[in-house]
Amino acid sequence: MIPAQFDYVRPAAMHEALQILVDHEGDAKILAGGYSLLPLLKLRLASPTLLVDIHDIDGLDEIIETTDGLRIGSRATHRRIHENPVVQNGYPLLVDAAGGIGDPQVRNWGTIGGSCAHADPSSDWPAVLIATRATVVLQSVSGERSVAARSFFIDTFQTAIEPTELLTEVIIPRAPRPSGAAYAKLERRAGDFATVGVAAQLSLGPDGRISAAGIGLTAVAETPFAATAAEAALVGQEPNEATFQAAGVAAAAESRPGTDAHGPVEYKRAMVKEMVVRALRSAAGRALAQR
Ligand SMILES: Cc1cc2nc3c(=O)[nH]c(=O)nc-3n(C[C@H](O)[C@H](O)[C@H](O)COP(=O)(O)OP(=O)(O)OC[C@H]3O[C@@H](n4cnc5c(N)ncnc54)[C@H](O)[C@@H]3O)c2cc1C
């Protein structure tokens, strides 16, 4: 199908973009990579009257490590994140997740901000932000606000972003050493959206037990979510197979998958358990390597 008619602007500065969102409140849509928005326009599932292309706004694709943690600009593409040396050296969870998104073309164009703003329950970044307890930064003409990733994803394709706000960056806090994290994705074919995705992060205390845990689940509920029962099953325990299996059982019980082309509910619950165990094994191995 052909999209409904729309106007297109390409502001050169952030303040211009934010003012345009105010002037066209509810009618304008930000255009980042376009890999989710353009298909929606073509199917006429969205019909904004104005697209605000953010490609000329400086600094929105930067990736910087600070004392707060890793700050990733919203327009950083999946590929840019995957290839970034700081990410490659210190954030294996992000390397796992970015490298498994779609195909090279999707990774060249799709952005972390677009992925989070779109809030498809099958997108991979949201679970990563949930597991790491990241923060999402939103800007409007009135100023800036930060929203915890765990509160940001409200429902399918629905987030805490207001129509006059632009997502500027995500901040992934630095985990205390020793910590490890991993993303395990089950897909039917290479390049597919996840049937089940699991982001897991573990920190170990001086006694070798798990002192903190984060688990984000992809594609097994109406929205990405934190598997808090699984997290509770991990904290205070030895990082061993029995602990991982218990967390997998807990995560399967708290997931809310639906039956679709990827399989029935029972299969998906079984896969949640399996993928949680795999992600935890990998995360624990990475944490132990830091000791
Ligand atoms: C064939 C195919 C395979 C894919 N496979 C995967 C996969 O395996 N895993 C996965 O996670 N994703 C996958 N995707 C989705 C892809 O990663 C998208 O690019 C991404 O979800 C959206 O990012 P974008 O930059 O293209 O956003 P756009 O399409 O430009 O925008 C998406 C939405 O976010 C809004 N938006 C964008 N940027 C901002 C911002 N800075 N502030 C506020 N709102 C904003 C837009 O207005 C729009 O509503 C796939 C897509 C395709 C087409």
The ligand as a Gaussian input file, in Angstrom:
#p B3LYP/6-31G(d) Opt

LIG

0 1
 C       12.947000      -7.026000       8.604000
 C       13.090000      -6.448000       9.988000
 C       13.635000      -7.228000      10.995000
 C       13.770000      -6.723000      12.278000
 N       14.294000      -7.525000      13.257000
 C       14.420000      -7.047000      14.502000
 C       14.954000      -7.858000      15.553000
 O       15.321000      -9.027000      15.367000
 N       15.053000      -7.299000      16.800000
 C       14.666000      -6.009000      17.056000
 O       14.791000      -5.573000      18.193000
 N       14.172000      -5.226000      16.089000
 C       14.050000      -5.702000      14.832000
 N       13.528000      -4.899000      13.849000
 C       13.124000      -3.527000      14.201000
 C       14.268000      -2.552000      13.950000
 O       15.273000      -2.748000      14.908000
 C       13.744000      -1.108000      13.992000
 O       14.633000      -0.345000      13.308000
 C       13.585000      -0.495000      15.343000
 O       12.694000      -1.205000      16.154000
 C       13.031000       0.916000      15.227000
 O       14.101000       1.798000      15.086000
 P       14.126000       2.883000      13.969000
 O       15.310000       3.746000      14.231000
 O       14.013000       2.259000      12.641000
 O       12.800000       3.724000      14.338000
 P       11.705000       4.384000      13.396000
 O       11.071000       3.355000      12.541000
 O       12.246000       5.589000      12.727000
 O       10.677000       4.869000      14.526000
 C        9.923000       3.938000      15.289000
 C        9.018000       4.704000      16.246000
 O        9.776000       5.357000      17.245000
 C        9.574000       6.772000      17.202000
 N       10.894000       7.375000      17.441000
 C       12.046000       7.092000      16.794000
 N       13.077000       7.743000      17.363000
 C       12.548000       8.469000      18.379000
 C       13.126000       9.342000      19.349000
 N       14.441000       9.615000      19.377000
 N       12.291000       9.900000      20.253000
 C       10.965000       9.622000      20.250000
 N       10.365000       8.808000      19.366000
 C       11.162000       8.227000      18.441000
 C        9.028000       7.059000      15.812000
 O        8.257000       8.231000      15.778000
 C        8.194000       5.814000      15.573000
 O        6.963000       5.916000      16.241000
 C       13.370000      -5.384000      12.550000
 C       12.832000      -4.581000      11.538000
 C       12.694000      -5.099000      10.268000
 C       12.115000      -4.214000       9.196000

